[in-house]
């Protein structure tokens, strides 16, 4: 199964959901926690900053996956062209498999 394609957007408007959501073409793909809604306590401000950082990471996940895939392709091209050995490909392949929830050995 493929992940939802880009673009992803963060919606904190509260217009449709009481919590922040990540949406694609209007469809909700993730509901995020909204810690620190109340104001006044220092931990609430830090929690809200952490929520925002987590949202950014989630929003960038498709770009990170695409970057890893491109890195793997470039590494494989260099290895085949110059006969180089690289640990990069194995590490990147493992990361991609984890993101796509696939078995590295079988690719499924």
C-alpha positions as CSV (number, residue, x, y, z in Angstrom):
1,X,0.0,0.0,0.0
2,X,1.2,3.5,-0.8
3,X,1.1,6.5,1.5
4,X,-1.1,9.4,0.7
5,X,0.6,11.5,-1.9
6,X,1.6,15.1,-1.4
7,X,0.7,17.8,-0.8
8,X,0.0,17.5,2.9
9,X,-1.2,20.5,4.9
10,X,-1.6,21.4,8.6
11,X,-5.1,22.6,9.5
12,X,-5.3,24.2,13.0
13,X,-8.4,26.2,12.1
14,X,-10.8,24.1,14.2
15,X,-13.4,24.6,11.5
16,X,-13.9,20.8,11.0
17,X,-12.1,19.3,13.9
18,X,-11.3,20.4,17.4
19,X,-7.7,19.2,17.2
20,X,-5.1,20.0,14.6
21,X,-5.2,17.7,11.6
22,X,-3.0,16.9,8.6
23,X,-5.0,16.9,5.4
24,X,-4.6,16.0,1.7
25,X,-7.1,17.6,-0.7
26,X,-9.5,18.2,2.2
27,X,-9.3,14.6,3.5
28,X,-8.0,14.1,7.0
29,X,-5.0,11.8,7.1
30,X,-3.9,12.4,10.7
31,X,-5.3,13.9,13.8
32,X,-2.7,15.5,16.0
33,X,-2.6,16.1,19.7
34,X,-3.0,19.7,20.8
35,X,-1.2,19.9,24.1
36,X,-0.9,23.2,25.8
37,X,-4.3,24.6,24.8
38,X,-4.6,26.3,28.2
39,X,-2.3,29.2,28.7
40,X,-0.2,30.1,31.7
41,X,2.0,27.1,32.6
42,X,5.5,26.8,31.2
43,X,5.0,23.1,30.4
44,X,2.0,23.9,28.2
45,X,4.1,26.3,26.0
46,X,6.8,23.6,25.6
47,X,4.1,21.0,24.8
48,X,2.6,23.2,22.1
49,X,6.0,23.8,20.6
50,X,6.6,20.1,20.6
51,X,3.3,19.5,18.9
52,X,4.2,22.0,16.2
53,X,7.6,20.4,15.7
54,X,5.9,17.0,15.4
55,X,3.5,18.3,12.9
56,X,6.3,19.7,10.7
57,X,8.0,16.3,10.8
58,X,4.8,14.6,9.8
59,X,4.3,17.1,7.0
60,X,7.8,16.5,5.6
61,X,7.6,12.7,5.8
62,X,6.8,12.3,2.1
63,X,9.7,14.5,1.1
64,X,12.0,12.6,3.4
65,X,11.0,9.3,1.8
66,X,11.4,10.7,-1.7
67,X,14.9,12.0,-0.7
68,X,15.9,8.6,0.6
69,X,14.6,6.9,-2.5
70,X,16.6,9.3,-4.7
71,X,19.7,8.8,-2.6
72,X,19.4,5.1,-3.0
73,X,19.0,5.4,-6.7
74,X,22.0,7.7,-7.0
75,X,24.1,5.4,-4.8
76,X,23.2,2.4,-6.9
77,X,24.0,4.2,-10.1
78,X,27.4,5.2,-8.8
79,X,28.1,1.7,-7.6
80,X,27.2,0.2,-11.0
81,X,29.2,2.8,-12.9
82,X,32.3,2.7,-10.9
83,X,32.1,-0.7,-9.2
84,X,32.1,0.9,-5.7
85,X,30.9,-0.8,-2.6
86,X,28.7,1.3,-0.3
87,X,27.2,0.9,3.1
88,X,24.9,3.8,2.3
89,X,22.6,1.7,0.1
90,X,22.0,-0.9,2.8
91,X,21.2,1.7,5.4
92,X,18.9,3.7,3.1
93,X,17.2,0.5,1.9
94,X,16.5,-0.4,5.5
95,X,15.1,3.0,6.3
96,X,12.8,2.9,3.3
97,X,11.6,-0.6,4.2
98,X,10.8,0.6,7.7
99,X,8.9,3.6,6.4
100,X,7.0,1.5,3.9
101,X,6.6,-1.4,6.4
102,X,8.3,-3.9,4.1
103,X,10.6,-6.8,4.8
104,X,14.1,-5.8,3.6
105,X,14.9,-9.4,2.4
106,X,11.8,-9.9,0.3
107,X,10.8,-6.3,-0.5
108,X,7.2,-7.1,0.6
